[in-house]
Amino acid sequence: MEPEVLLQRVGEGDELAWECFVRQHQGRIFGLAYHYLGQAEDARDVAQETFVQIYRNRHRLPEESALRPWMLRIARNLCMDLFRRRKARPPVWDIPVEAICDLPAPEEDPGQLLQDQARRTRLHRALRELTDLNREMILLKDIQGLSLEDIAGLLNIPLGTAKSRSNRARLELAEKVLGQGALP
């Protein structure tokens, strides 16, 4: 299919054209994100978010000659946003090597490992039991780490609605987890 025709059909909301468009450009977007981030999982997340943003703006797609820079700018900006979030909230395992060398080797407690696995299993089971709306809120906010503002923009809902949905989702999750019995 000619690039101009593909872009026109994507802009009109043709789902098959959108799928073709994503397949055609996903390698380039992933490659750019991987280049910036160095981790495949983060690169996949950024690539997915890039296509979400492109889809939201599909009615304003630029012409073929300006398309690639436009898409790469979106992906790059998302990578930069991820870097800023990481700087603002450094990972807890970001400990200097010198500090690790002085620590005694941790002994893994098999009982603790078993309890941790049981808790994860219980949480995953509870997540599967949530309503679709509440599961989506937990996944976006607590697992994907999106802010409420981002979720509101992503779902095209007011910020107050995103806040209340997030609270309801957490309450339902707590009820499901507690309904499965006491935690180990």
C-alpha positions in Angstrom: 0.0 0.0 0.0 1.3 3.5 -0.9 2.5 5.5 2.2 0.1 8.4 1.4 -2.9 6.0 1.2 -1.9 4.3 4.4 -1.6 7.6 6.3 -5.0 8.7 5.0 -6.7 5.4 6.0 -5.0 5.6 9.5 -6.3 9.1 9.9 -9.8 8.0 9.0 -9.7 5.3 11.7 -9.2 2.2 9.6 -8.1 -0.5 12.0 -6.4 -2.7 9.4 -4.4 0.3 8.2 -3.5 1.1 11.8 -2.2 -2.4 12.3 -0.1 -2.2 9.1 1.2 1.2 10.2 2.3 -0.1 13.6 4.0 -3.1 12.1 5.8 -0.9 9.6 7.2 1.5 12.2 7.5 -0.5 15.4 11.0 -1.6 14.8 12.3 1.9 14.3 10.5 3.3 17.4 11.7 0.3 19.5 15.2 0.7 18.2 15.3 4.4 19.1 13.9 3.8 22.6 16.3 0.9 23.2 19.2 3.1 22.1 18.2 5.7 24.7 17.2 3.5 27.5 19.3 0.4 27.1 16.7 -2.0 28.5 14.3 -3.9 26.2 11.4 -3.8 28.7 11.6 0.0 29.0 12.0 0.3 25.3 8.8 -1.7 24.7 6.9 0.4 27.1 8.0 3.6 25.4 7.3 2.2 22.0 3.8 1.3 23.1 3.2 4.7 24.6 4.5 6.3 21.4 1.9 4.4 19.4 -0.8 5.3 21.9 0.1 9.0 21.4 0.2 8.6 17.6 -3.2 6.9 17.6 -4.7 9.7 19.8 -3.4 12.2 17.2 -4.1 10.1 14.1 -6.4 12.7 12.7 -3.4 15.2 12.7 -0.8 12.9 11.1 1.8 14.9 9.1 2.5 14.1 5.5 4.9 11.2 4.6 8.0 13.4 4.5 7.5 14.8 8.1 6.1 11.6 9.6 9.4 9.9 10.7 10.8 12.9 12.5 7.4 13.5 14.2 7.2 9.9 15.4 10.9 9.9 16.6 10.4 13.2 18.4 7.5 11.6 20.3 9.5 8.6 21.2 12.5 10.6 22.3 10.4 12.9 24.4 8.9 9.9 26.2 12.4 8.5 26.8 13.5 11.9 28.3 10.4 11.9 30.5 11.4 8.4 31.8 14.9 9.7 32.5 13.4 12.6 34.5 11.1 10.4 36.5 14.0 8.1 37.3 16.1 11.0 38.5 13.3 12.3 40.7 12.8 8.8 42.1 16.1 6.8 42.0 15.7 3.0 42.3 16.2 1.7 45.8 18.9 -0.7 44.6 21.1 2.2 43.5 23.7 1.6 46.1 27.4 2.3 45.6 29.6 -0.8 45.0 31.8 0.1 47.9 28.8 -0.2 50.3 27.9 -3.6 48.9 31.4 -5.0 49.3 31.3 -4.2 53.1 28.0 -5.9 53.7 27.8 -9.6 54.8 26.4 -11.9 52.2 22.6 -12.2 52.7 21.3 -15.6 53.6 18.1 -16.5 51.8 15.4 -17.7 54.2 13.4 -20.4 52.4 10.4 -19.6 54.6 10.5 -15.9 53.7 10.8 -16.8 50.0 7.8 -19.1 50.3 5.8 -16.4 52.0 6.7 -13.8 49.3 5.7 -16.2 46.6 2.4 -16.8 48.3 1.7 -13.1 48.6 2.5 -12.5 44.9 0.2 -15.4 44.0 -2.6 -14.0 46.1 -2.1 -10.5 44.6 -2.2 -11.8 41.0 -5.3 -13.9 41.8 -7.0 -10.8 43.3 -6.0 -8.7 40.3 -7.7 -11.2 37.9 -10.9 -10.9 40.0 -11.2 -7.1 39.7 -13.6 -5.5 37.3 -12.0 -4.5 34.0 -12.2 -0.8 34.9 -10.5 -1.2 38.3 -7.9 -3.6 36.9 -7.0 -1.1 34.3 -6.6 1.6 36.9 -4.3 -0.6 39.1 -2.3 -1.6 36.1 -1.8 2.0 34.8 -1.2 3.6 38.2 0.4 1.1 40.5 2.1 -1.3 38.1 2.9 0.9 35.1 3.6 3.9 37.4 1.6 6.4 35.4 0.5 9.6 37.3 -3.2 10.3 37.7 -2.8 13.2 35.2 -1.4 10.7 32.6 -4.1 8.3 33.2 -6.8 11.0 32.9 -5.2 12.0 29.6 -4.9 8.4 28.4 -8.5 7.5 29.2 -9.8 11.0 28.2 -11.5 11.5 31.6 -11.3 14.4 34.1 -8.6 14.3 36.7 -11.1 14.0 39.5 -12.7 11.0 37.9 -9.2 9.3 37.6 -8.6 10.0 41.3 -11.9 8.5 42.4 -11.5 5.4 40.0 -8.0 4.9 41.4 -9.3 4.9 45.0 -12.2 2.6 44.2 -9.8 0.2 42.4 -7.5 0.1 45.4 -10.4 -0.6 47.7 -11.7 -3.4 45.6 -8.2 -4.9 45.4 -7.9 -4.8 49.2 -11.3 -6.4 49.6 -10.3 -9.2 47.1 -7.0 -9.8 48.8 -8.5 -9.8 52.3 -11.3 -12.0 51.1 -8.8 -14.7 50.3 -7.9 -15.2 53.9 -5.0 -13.9 56.1 -1.7 -13.1 54.5 1.1 -15.4 55.4 
